[in-house]
Amino acid sequence: MTLGVVFALAAGTYAMRLAGPLLRDRIRISDRWEQLMSIAAIVLLAAFVATSTAFESGGFAGWARFAGVAVGGVLAWRRAPFVLVVVAAAATTALLRLTGIAL
């Protein structure tokens, strides 16, 4: 990537982050649209989790990853500390791969 492209991406990122505070009082979004955007963000995050769980390098990622993500998801849903969620998910995946139960 050339230096010009890096600077262009940095400027665009900065402009987008700056637009929020600058346009806060100028643009009014209805409560319904705010709710829809919040739901859209959750759906986008869920889609990212689903695709990164199922696929790796264009192929199936294996059942161990599914189990790790499921354990992490349940712990997060039960409001466990973030460190515990990550460690438990990684340990579940690693143990299943180590024992050969799920690859």
C-alpha beads as a LAMMPS data file, in Angstrom:
LAMMPS data file: protein, C-alpha beads

103 atoms
102 bonds

1 atom types
1 bond types

-500.0 500.0 xlo xhi
-500.0 500.0 ylo yhi
-500.0 500.0 zlo zhi

Masses

1 110.0

Atoms # bond

1 1 1 0.000 0.000 0.000
2 1 1 1.448 3.336 -0.941
3 1 1 1.902 6.164 1.506
4 1 1 -0.706 8.277 -0.303
5 1 1 -3.349 5.591 0.141
6 1 1 -2.528 5.313 3.841
7 1 1 -2.901 9.076 4.285
8 1 1 -6.173 9.093 2.319
9 1 1 -7.622 6.312 4.490
10 1 1 -6.438 8.087 7.640
11 1 1 -8.022 11.365 6.534
12 1 1 -11.301 9.618 5.664
13 1 1 -11.379 7.842 9.012
14 1 1 -10.682 11.059 10.871
15 1 1 -13.365 12.919 8.891
16 1 1 -15.967 10.261 9.677
17 1 1 -15.136 10.329 13.388
18 1 1 -15.226 14.129 13.406
19 1 1 -18.582 14.253 11.595
20 1 1 -20.468 12.837 14.594
21 1 1 -19.736 15.636 17.054
22 1 1 -19.954 18.335 14.368
23 1 1 -23.326 17.225 13.015
24 1 1 -24.939 16.276 16.327
25 1 1 -27.056 19.439 16.558
26 1 1 -27.703 19.838 12.824
27 1 1 -29.285 16.497 12.019
28 1 1 -32.231 15.069 13.930
29 1 1 -32.940 11.368 13.577
30 1 1 -36.264 9.987 14.735
31 1 1 -36.407 7.554 17.609
32 1 1 -37.556 4.816 15.238
33 1 1 -34.471 5.253 13.016
34 1 1 -32.181 5.224 16.045
35 1 1 -33.745 1.948 17.134
36 1 1 -33.384 0.485 13.631
37 1 1 -29.717 1.505 13.430
38 1 1 -29.064 -0.084 16.804
39 1 1 -30.662 -3.329 15.645
40 1 1 -28.728 -3.169 12.367
41 1 1 -25.442 -2.905 14.274
42 1 1 -26.315 -6.001 16.302
43 1 1 -27.299 -7.933 13.177
44 1 1 -24.063 -6.929 11.443
45 1 1 -22.008 -8.073 14.431
46 1 1 -23.912 -11.380 14.589
47 1 1 -23.306 -11.968 10.871
48 1 1 -19.601 -11.318 11.350
49 1 1 -19.444 -13.776 14.253
50 1 1 -21.327 -16.418 12.279
51 1 1 -19.148 -16.200 9.191
52 1 1 -15.868 -16.053 11.093
53 1 1 -16.989 -19.040 13.178
54 1 1 -17.944 -21.201 10.219
55 1 1 -15.225 -20.431 7.663
56 1 1 -11.459 -20.157 7.561
57 1 1 -9.412 -19.787 4.370
58 1 1 -12.430 -20.557 2.208
59 1 1 -13.267 -23.828 3.962
60 1 1 -15.082 -25.184 6.985
61 1 1 -13.388 -24.135 10.233
62 1 1 -14.286 -27.235 12.221
63 1 1 -16.605 -28.177 15.064
64 1 1 -14.143 -27.223 17.784
65 1 1 -14.472 -23.572 16.836
66 1 1 -18.258 -23.816 16.960
67 1 1 -18.050 -25.271 20.462
68 1 1 -15.652 -22.533 21.615
69 1 1 -17.859 -19.784 20.249
70 1 1 -20.915 -21.396 21.845
71 1 1 -19.204 -21.551 25.246
72 1 1 -18.095 -17.932 24.901
73 1 1 -21.565 -16.880 23.797
74 1 1 -23.263 -18.543 26.752
75 1 1 -20.792 -17.006 29.207
76 1 1 -21.225 -13.560 27.636
77 1 1 -24.995 -13.963 27.786
78 1 1 -24.675 -14.836 31.483
79 1 1 -22.608 -11.621 31.889
80 1 1 -19.354 -13.310 32.848
81 1 1 -16.221 -11.130 32.870
82 1 1 -14.740 -10.607 29.415
83 1 1 -11.433 -12.263 30.280
84 1 1 -13.265 -15.387 31.466
85 1 1 -15.323 -15.477 28.262
86 1 1 -12.230 -15.314 26.045
87 1 1 -10.186 -17.802 28.079
88 1 1 -13.047 -20.315 28.338
89 1 1 -13.792 -20.126 24.611
90 1 1 -10.127 -20.545 23.690
91 1 1 -9.649 -23.371 26.198
92 1 1 -12.709 -25.215 24.923
93 1 1 -11.518 -24.996 21.343
94 1 1 -7.956 -25.971 22.248
95 1 1 -9.002 -28.950 24.388
96 1 1 -11.356 -30.295 21.735
97 1 1 -8.627 -30.035 19.107
98 1 1 -6.003 -31.535 21.437
99 1 1 -8.125 -34.556 22.311
100 1 1 -9.185 -35.037 18.700
101 1 1 -12.873 -35.002 19.601
102 1 1 -13.619 -32.166 17.195
103 1 1 -11.199 -30.745 14.682

Bonds

1 1 1 2
2 1 2 3
3 1 3 4
4 1 4 5
5 1 5 6
6 1 6 7
7 1 7 8
8 1 8 9
9 1 9 10
10 1 10 11
11 1 11 12
12 1 12 13
13 1 13 14
14 1 14 15
15 1 15 16
16 1 16 17
17 1 17 18
18 1 18 19
19 1 19 20
20 1 20 21
21 1 21 22
22 1 22 23
23 1 23 24
24 1 24 25
25 1 25 26
26 1 26 27
27 1 27 28
28 1 28 29
29 1 29 30
30 1 30 31
31 1 31 32
32 1 32 33
33 1 33 34
34 1 34 35
35 1 35 36
36 1 36 37
37 1 37 38
38 1 38 39
39 1 39 40
40 1 40 41
41 1 41 42
42 1 42 43
43 1 43 44
44 1 44 45
45 1 45 46
46 1 46 47
47 1 47 48
48 1 48 49
49 1 49 50
50 1 50 51
51 1 51 52
52 1 52 53
53 1 53 54
54 1 54 55
55 1 55 56
56 1 56 57
57 1 57 58
58 1 58 59
59 1 59 60
60 1 60 61
61 1 61 62
62 1 62 63
63 1 63 64
64 1 64 65
65 1 65 66
66 1 66 67
67 1 67 68
68 1 68 69
69 1 69 70
70 1 70 71
71 1 71 72
72 1 72 73
73 1 73 74
74 1 74 75
75 1 75 76
76 1 76 77
77 1 77 78
78 1 78 79
79 1 79 80
80 1 80 81
81 1 81 82
82 1 82 83
83 1 83 84
84 1 84 85
85 1 85 86
86 1 86 87
87 1 87 88
88 1 88 89
89 1 89 90
90 1 90 91
91 1 91 92
92 1 92 93
93 1 93 94
94 1 94 95
95 1 95 96
96 1 96 97
97 1 97 98
98 1 98 99
99 1 99 100
100 1 100 101
101 1 101 102
102 1 102 103
